Amino acid sequence: MSKNRLAIAFALYTSFCCGQEIKRPQELWVFRSVLDSRARVITVALHEDLYVAYDGNSGGLIKIWKEGVVLDGAVYTTKHGPQPTSLGKAYSKGIVDEPNWFIYKDDKPVETKVQFRGYTWKNNKVIFHYRLTAVNSVSIDIDETPEYTFNTKDNKIGLDRRFMIKDMPAGYTVGLKVYSENMVKKTDFATDGRFVTEARTERFLPSGPVYDLKGTLFFKSNTESKLVTFYDPNAVK
């Protein structure tokens, strides 16, 4: 890693949401580690109320939560044995221990290999890079930018994910498996991509009903796609 990039990695970044400045809750706000006994996890501290974790193997979002990470273990505290753990309840868990990304040929999924190609920074945001390769050697590059957002009307914290699919060959599409929990309204889950619902489940918290949604999000080529999800704040109490 270059000196300039290393300096960026340790900078206390700010960004903007809803017309307001977002302050990252810690200097090293994107980092790889073991997390909750899972190896190769990339944690992103987007806001003091929003942390997200990605699986470096599958390129999938595996957890969204509020209270941060206990950085324990030899790298952080010189103690051997313990490892970093997430704090508090989750707003949502993602697709865990199964494939997330797929290449589709003529609307049918084909065997797809996912390669996580690291991350970069631009305009005070982190960008993840993935490469999908089908069994017929067709490769498609994807960028994803996660960011904190807030619904002032409903007082809800949300996650804004932006995707860019680069130079998708004719006849192919890319699909991302999505699982999102603890939403209240239909408008709590919004995308300008094509979302195909597989399951919608209603549950009841002490504060009232919430629903969980599972499906596949399909993308267009060379056009930014977004997925914005807001969560019931009572889910993490």
Buried (B, 14 or more C-beta within 10 A) or exposed (E): EEEEEEEBBEBEBEBEBEEEEBEBBEEEBBBBBBBEEBEBBBBBBBBBBBBBBBBBBBBBBBBBBBBBBBBBBEEBEEEEEBBBBBEEEBBBBBBBEEBBBBBBBEEEBBEBEBBBBEBEBEEBBBBBBBBBBBEEEBEBBBBBBBBBBBBEEBEBBBBBBBBBBEEBEEEBBBBBBBBBBBBBEEEBBBBEBEBEEEEEEEEEEEEEEBBBBBBBBBBBBEEBBEBBBBBBBEBBE
